[in-house]
Amino acid sequence: MRSALKYIAVPLCVFTALLGGCVDLGEVREFAGVSKSASSLLPALVADIHATCERRAAYAPIGKQAETLETCKKLAASEPGILKTQEVLLDYMAALKSLAGHQQVSYGKKLESLPDDLSESGLDTKQVSAVTGLAKKLADAALNGYRRKELSNLIGSANDDLQVVTGALGTIIVTDYKRELSQEREGAQEYFRSALKTYELSEPLAAIAVRRDLQSDEATIATKEQAADAYGKIMKDIAVGHQKLYDSRNKWTTESLLKDVAPIIEDLDDSAQKVKEAF
Amino acid sequence: MSKLTADQARDLANQFHDLSVAVGNYRFDNWDALTSAKRDRLEDLQWTLMNYSSDFTSQAISLTLSDLAETLDHIQRTTKKAKQVIQTIKTVDKVIRIAAAATVLAAAIMTGNAEAAIKAAEDTYEQATN
């Protein structure tokens, strides 16, 4: 009887292993969970894109304040689209986590309006297409009742879009947001240095307070720049982690997943902590 | 007419940000030699350039230009030259003319017809450096 069972169990395990069934996907589940949690820190950074512009406007000469605030409004208009993009990435990570944890994907969002929702995000045509592509793959996975064994299929079909989406979100924060922070620094320096040049000799005590204010503003901006870099690293780590899962998707083992993904999970945690400290 | 990619718009934002920094540095480096009116004029131009930089960031997808790649190359050469000239020139009136020409260039890019503005800007830079 035992040997008969062996004849059945071994091929069954080989067969299910081929489908990913005997592999412990705990690392994939954790990678997806930590990625989702780290990505979810974006709203604070995105809200600060126009907030940094408004702080800069406060330093503007009187005749330039209204013009600067108009510019800030344009920056604010891009925020809903950026957050929509992040939402798709979060939903995707939630789907990976569900599949790796033996649960089905649920995704009931309507996709028709997505391109319009992204029209003012600052994303270009290729990037908008990647966001809608990722959302569509999620919808398909939910519609077709994907289960654990289809996890590698989903990763296989979504990898190109995910690389574009994480790249776009990372660049918006690391390049665009940091440029706006740099402009806030420029505005603050302009304001405080002008005051020092004009009043330093006649008002030495006031000058000390002005220097302190400038230093404080610069320190706050520097902390936010570090948070932006940390978020950029989160996006890069998600892209690298997903690429590793993609590259090995037909030959996952518990050991290989641990080796490939565990260091990235740790990195993601560290970077997320840095973003949390700034906001 | 072609639409700019996000990266192309980002390049423009960086170029005009760098120009505004150059104008601000000039203003502080030459503070004592400048009249109050010239300082105010430079400050005004610096803020206009900063705001255009932010505008390029926010309007990445809606900008269109004719002969896109060639025009962008041309703009990049022009803004690079403007920055170099501001960093090395000694005459405030010339710095003001260059910075003002750069703001005209930015405005023209926003309207999608930069060729004429580039020509005007280049003429201004030529005059300023001769």
HADDOCK unambig.tbl for C-alpha pairs under 7 A between the chains (distance, minus, plus):
assign (segid A and resid 68 and name CA) (segid B and resid 51 and name CA) 6.14 0.50 0.50
assign (segid A and resid 71 and name CA) (segid B and resid 51 and name CA) 6.27 0.50 0.50
assign (segid A and resid 71 and name CA) (segid B and resid 54 and name CA) 6.65 0.50 0.50
assign (segid A and resid 71 and name CA) (segid B and resid 55 and name CA) 6.09 0.50 0.50
assign (segid A and resid 74 and name CA) (segid B and resid 58 and name CA) 5.93 0.50 0.50
assign (segid A and resid 75 and name CA) (segid B and resid 58 and name CA) 5.03 0.50 0.50
assign (segid A and resid 78 and name CA) (segid B and resid 58 and name CA) 6.48 0.50 0.50
assign (segid A and resid 122 and name CA) (segid B and resid 6 and name CA) 6.58 0.50 0.50
assign (segid A and resid 122 and name CA) (segid B and resid 58 and name CA) 6.01 0.50 0.50
assign (segid A and resid 122 and name CA) (segid B and resid 59 and name CA) 6.32 0.50 0.50
assign (segid A and resid 122 and name CA) (segid B and resid 60 and name CA) 5.09 0.50 0.50
assign (segid A and resid 122 and name CA) (segid B and resid 61 and name CA) 5.58 0.50 0.50
assign (segid A and resid 123 and name CA) (segid B and resid 6 and name CA) 6.04 0.50 0.50
assign (segid A and resid 123 and name CA) (segid B and resid 61 and name CA) 6.55 0.50 0.50
assign (segid A and resid 124 and name CA) (segid B and resid 5 and name CA) 5.45 0.50 0.50
assign (segid A and resid 124 and name CA) (segid B and resid 6 and name CA) 5.33 0.50 0.50
assign (segid A and resid 124 and name CA) (segid B and resid 61 and name CA) 5.53 0.50 0.50
assign (segid A and resid 176 and name CA) (segid B and resid 57 and name CA) 6.66 0.50 0.50
assign (segid A and resid 183 and name CA) (segid B and resid 50 and name CA) 6.91 0.50 0.50
